Amino acid sequence: MSINNVLVADDDEGMRWVLSKALRKKGVNVDLARDGDEALRLVKENVYDLALLDIKMPGLTGLELLECIKKMRNNLFVVIITAQATMGNAVEAMKRGAYDYLTKPFDLSVIDALFEKVSRAREMASQVSVLKEEVKDLYPLEKTIIGNSPAMQEIYKMIGKVAPSDATVLLLGESGTGKELIARAIHNYSNRLGNPFITLNCAAIPNELLESELFGFDKGAFTDASERKLGKFEQASGGTLFLDEIGDMPFDLQAKILRVLQERVIIRTGGSKSIPVDVRIVAATNQDLEESVRQRLFREDLYYRLNVIPIHLIPLRERCEDVPLLVDYFLAKTCAELGVLLKRCSTEAMRLLTDYGWPGNIRELENTIKRGVILSPDPLLIVADFPALMSPHGEELSLEGIVELKLRRSFPNIEQMENSDVLAMVLKQVERPLLRFVLEKTHGNQVRAADILGINRNTVRKMINDLGIELHKE
């Protein structure tokens, strides 16, 4: 189904002009609004197939306008546009019924792809459900989810979509990727907010105790059962039960979990009475459950019951653009906890942290920053404050070793590169910091720098021009 009529609401005249020009080239009728109130009037007077709304406008904001539109025109596809790529904006936009969420600046090719998506969605008569408004800023400092990368934006959208339902969610990802934080966010943005969020790590409790932890026990169920104890399912009544590392759950206990998911009742250990439970299940694992099913280590029927809405959390190495944000956050958090003045990372240290592979993901990064803050007496953390990142075994590498390590990380598939002039590119990247360093140490004295480098002054002058090095006179 084609898109014929589009509303663009943005207080930025330049953005309105660019979008209207691009859309009219597609043969689309475009109405423009400079604020939320004007946009609301146009929606009341006209029928649109798509609305592009800036999140910050005079009068009604984009989110407020979105909410009004969904009450009047539930079949209108709305896309929120913002320059602030925060989790709160992304989740709120999806919660209130936005079809998508775009971050400025963006290529006009993004609009082309958006048109295709909306057209397909209209043909299939599928659109995002209207989501109820929830409390903003739900997370205290230590529970904030950090990340503005495209991958994290998709996670935020998923949270906004799935939170209002009671569907079972399965979080998949390596250890340390923040699965519990995502589970808490799903609970906090759901209708169960205000009721308990209970966690249970299935790998941390001995098998013989896990069943009574989940289902509780009646008085006299065994020798030490002097009184009744409520299990996690009853403790989470009306709320959410987060089953972490569910792939480690004993096979025989999996059948009892399946029964709870199917019948919504439990039986305490040593009891006979069926007790109804109203609990939403969010499960998580770092294992390949499909492979566990094939090896008969995990029940196939339970896997399909859990895998209603899977959310894949990517490792930190695949969203390295979020590392500086996380570093700044953990620096602020750690310094506040220790009661010391705020520390920061040098440019070189931040580059090292960003380039590192982080096999332990966010948990490893947090511990690394905490260790650096505690051990360094200086307000500026440098590369030397993170020796464990310099080599797999923790010893500090030689200059040659550092270069080799960087090359391996920068060109993991170098054997597939052709006609790329890698040598010239690498030499330039070595020459520039070397010359900059020597000039800094010689206070810009080119004759002295040439002497140290073993080249003549004319070559130094040419390198300064060719490499674009700025000289700072003292």
N, C-alpha and C positions, 0 to 999 in steps of 0.2 A: 504494500500500500504506500503510495507516494506521499511525500511531505509537501504541502502546498502553502501553508500559512505559518509563519514563525514570528514569535515575539522576542525581541532582544531588549532587556532592561539592564542598563549600566550607566552609572553617573559619569563615566569616562567617555568624553565625546570621541576621542580617537578610537577607543575600542568599539563603540557603536558604529563608527564609520567603516572600520575594517571588516567587522562581521556582516554588516548590511551589504557591503560591496561583494564579499565572497558568496553570500547567500543568494543575492539577486542574480549572480552569474549562473546559478543553478536553476534559474527560472522560478524562484520562490518569492512569494509575497512577504515582505518584511515590514513589521511595525516596530517603531523604536520608542523607548521610554527612558527618561533620564532619572527617574526615581521610582520607588516602590509604589507610591500612591497613584502615579500616572499609569503604571503597569497594571495595577489592580483595576483601574477604570477601563482600560483596554480589554482586559480579560472578561469583564462583565458585558462589554458591548460587542465583542467579536468571538469567533471560534478559531482556535489555533490548534495545530498538530504538534507543535514543539515550542517550548519557551526556554530561553537561555537567560538565566538570572544571575547578576552579580550579587555576591553575598553581603557586601557593604554598600548601602545606598541611603540617601536621605529619605526620611519618612519610614516606610516599611522596609526592613532589611530583607535580603533574599530569602532567608529562612522563614521569616514571618509571612512574606508573600507566598512562598511555597505552601505553607500551611493553609492560607486562605484559598489558594487555587485548588488544592486538593479537596476542599469542602465543596467548592462550586463545580469544578471540572475534573472529576476523578480520572477521566480518560486522557487528560492532557499530559504528555510527556514533558517533564521538567528536568533541566540540567543546571546544576549550580556551578558558578564560576567564581573562583576566589584566588587571591594572591597569597593567602595564608594557608599553607598545606598542613593544618593541624589535625590531630586525631579527632578532637571535639567537633570541628567543622564537618569532617567526613562522616562521622557517625551520625551527627544530628541531621545532616542532609539526607542520608539514607533512611533514617528513622522516620522522617517527616514525609517520605514518599518520593524523594528524588529518583529519577531514572539513572542518573550518573552524576559524576562530580569531576570537574576539570580544574587544573591548577594553572594559573598564569605564570610565565608566558607559555603559550602553546602554539604549535605549527597549525596552519590552516588544514593540513592533511588530517589532523585530529578531528576536525569538523566533518571532513569527508567520511572518515570511518564511523563517526557518530551517526551520520545520516543513514548509513547502511544498517547499523545496529537498530536504530529506531524504526526504520522501514520494515526490517524483518520482524521486530517485536510487534509492530502494529498488525502485520499480516497474520502472525500467530495469536494475536489477541492476548498477549501476555504482557503484563506490566508489574512493576514493583508495587507491593501492597502499601496502603496508607499506614504509616507507623505513628504510634502515639508519642507525643512530646514527653521527654523524661528530664530528670534533673541534670543540669550541666555540671561540669567540673567535679565528677564523682571521685576522682582519684587523689588521695594524698600524695605527697612528694615521693614516698618510697614505693608507691604502687603505680606510677605513671608509665604508660607505654610510650616509648620514644621511637620516632622514625617518620621521615617524610618521603622515603623512597617510593617508587611506583608499587613495589611489592607490598609495602605496609599500607599504602592507600587502599589496595584491594582487600587487605585484611580488615581494615576499618569499615569498608562497605559491607563486607560479609557480616561483621558484628551487627551493624545496623539492620541488615535484612533478617538475620536469624533470631536476634534477641527477643523480639516480641512473641515468638511462637514457643511451644513447649517441646519442639522437636529435639531428639537426641543429637548431640554434636560430638564428633570424633576429631580430636586435635592430633595431627600427625607431624612429627618433626624430631630433629636431633635433640639430645639433652642440652639444656641451657638456652633454648630458643624462646623461652617465655610462655610456655603453654599454660601455666597456672594464671598468669596475668591476663591472657586472652579469655580463659574460662571465667575469671572474675568480671571482666568487662561484659561478657555475654549476660552474666547474672545481673550486673548493675544497670544495664540498659534494658532489662526485661520487666515484665509486670510483677515479677517476684522480688523486686527490690524492696528491702525492708524485712524480708524473711531470711532465714539462715543460708549462708554459703558454707558448706561443710566439705572439707577435703580429706581424702584418704589415699595414701601412697601404698599401692598394693604390693610393691617390692620391698617396703621397709618393715613389714610386719610378718612375723613367722606364720607359716601356713596354718598351723594348728590354732592360732588366735584370730586369724583373719575373718573367719565366719562370724564369731561372736562380736567382733568389731563392727561388722556390717549390719548384722541383724539383732544384736543384743542378746540377752539371756534372761530367763525367769529365775526367781529365787529357787535354790535347790537344784538347778540344772546340773551342777557338778559340785565337787567337794567345797570349793572356795566361794561358791555363789551364795553369799549370805543375804543378798538383796537383789532386786531386779535392776538390770542395767539396760538403758536404751542404746540401740546401735546407731550407726551413722544414718541409716535410712530414716529412722524416726526423728533423729536430731535435726535432719534437714527438712522436716515436714513443712510444706508450703514454699520451700526454697529450692536450692540447687545442690546436688551432690556431685562433687568433682572426683572422679576415680582416676588418679594418676597412675601411670605405668600399668595399665590394665592388661597389657600383654604378658605380665608376670603372674597373673592370677592363676591359682591351681585349676587344673582341668575340671575336677569334680565340682568345684565351687562355681564354675562358669554356668553350669546348668541352673543353679539357684538364682543367679543374677538374671539369666534369661527369663525365668519364671516371673521375677519381679517386673521386668520390662513388659512382659505380655499381660500379666494379670493385675499389676499394681497392688499386690499384697505381699506381706512378709510373714514369716513364722519365726519367732524368737527361738534361739537354741534352748532345748529342753522344754519348749512349749508346744501347744497343739492348736492354738487359736490363730486364725488368719487375721492379720491387722492391715487394713487399707493404708496405703501411703501415697501422698501427693508430692512427688519429687521429680524435678527435672534432672536428667543425667547428662553430664558432660564428661567424656572420657578422653584420656590422652595416652599416647605411647610413642616411644622412639624406635619401636620394632616394626618390621614388615609383617603386618598381621596376615596378609594374603599368603606369604610364605609359611607363616606359623600354621595357618589352616591346612596348607598342603602337607605339612609335616605332622599333622594331627596333634599339634600342641595347643591349638586354639579352636574352639567350636565354630563351625561355619555358620550355624544359625545365629549365634550370638554376634558374630562379626557383622552380619547383615543387619541385625537389630541396632547395633551401635553406629554403623556407617550410614546413617540416614543423611546427615549433612557433614561431610568431611571438610576440614580446613587444614591446608598444608602450610606449615610455618617454615619458611626458607631459612637456611643457615646464614649467619652473619656475614660470611665471606661472599655471599651472593647479593648482599645489599650494603657494600662497603661505604656507600655515600652517607649512610646513617651513622658511621663510626664517630665522626667528630661531634655530632649531637650527643651521642651516648657518652663519649669521653667527658664533655663539658658537664653533662648531667651527673655522672658518677663523681667527678671532681667536687662539684657543689655539694652533693649528698655526703661524701666522705668527710670533707672539711667541716661541714656542719655537725656531723656526728662526733668528730674528734675535737671540736671547739677550736680549730685553728683558722688562720686567715686563708682566704680562698687562693688556691694555687691554680696555675695554668700550664699548658704544654707548649714547648717551643715548636716552631714550624717543623723542624726535622723530626722531633718526637711524635708529633701528630701524624706526620707522613709515615713513620714506622708503624704506628698503631693502625693506621688505615690500610697499609699494605699487608699487614700480618694476616695469616689465614684463619685464626681463631677456631681451632678444632673444638674448643669448649664453649664456643659461642658467647652469648651475652654474659653468662655467669663467669666465664674465664676473663672477659674484659673487665668486669666489675672488680674481680679479685686482683687483677693486675694493677688497676688504677689505685685501689686501696693500698696495695703493697708499696707502690711508688710514693704515695702521699705520706705514708707512715715512715718510710726509710729515708726520704730525701729531706734535708734541712732547709732547702732553698724554695722560694716561692715559684720558681720556674722549673718544671720538670723537663729534663733533656733526655736524649737517647740513652745515655749511660744509666739512667734511672730504671731502664727496662731491659736489663741484660738477658733475661730469659727469652726475650723475643728475637735475640740476635742469632741464635742457632738452636737446632732441635734439642741440644743437651744442656743449654743454659750458659755455656762459656762464651765470652766475648770473641767475636770473629776478627780476623785480620781484615785490613782494607780490601784485599783481594777476595777474601771470603764473603764480605758484605756485598761487593759488586756481583759476585757469582750468585749469591742468594737472591739479590734483586733481579738479576737477569732471568733466573729460573721462574720467578713469580711474574715478571712482566711479559715474558714470551713463553708461555707453557706449551704452545703449539708451533714453535719456531720452524720445525721441520716442514710445515705446510706452507710457509711463507715463500713467495717468489718475487724477484725483482723489487725488493722492499728497501734495499740499501741500509740494512740494519747497522752495519759497521759505522757509517757516517752519522747515523742518528744517535747511536750510543756514544761515539766519541764527542759529539757536540754536547751531549748531556753531562759528560764527565768534564770537558774543558770549561764549560760555563761556571759551575760551582768552584772548580779549582782556581780559575783566574780571579773570580770574585773574592775568594778566600785570601789569596795572596795579596791582592790589591788592598783588601781591608787591613791585613797585617802590616803592610808597608805604607799605610795611610795615603794610598793613591799614587805612590812614587813608582812610575812606570819603569824607570831605569833600574831601580832596585828589584822590582817584580821580574823584569826580564832576566836579571842576573840569577835570581832564585830559580826561575823556571829553566834556565839554560838556553834561552833564545834571545834574539836581538830585540831592541826597543820597537823597531818598525813592525815586527811580527806581533808584539803585544798590542800596539795601537790598532793594527788590522783586526786582531781577534776581538778587541773591545767593540769595534764597529760591527763586525760580522755577527757576534753573539748578542748584540743589543745590551751590553752592560752599561749601567749608569754609574758615573763617577760622582761620589759624594765628597765635596771638598770640606775640610774641617776649618 
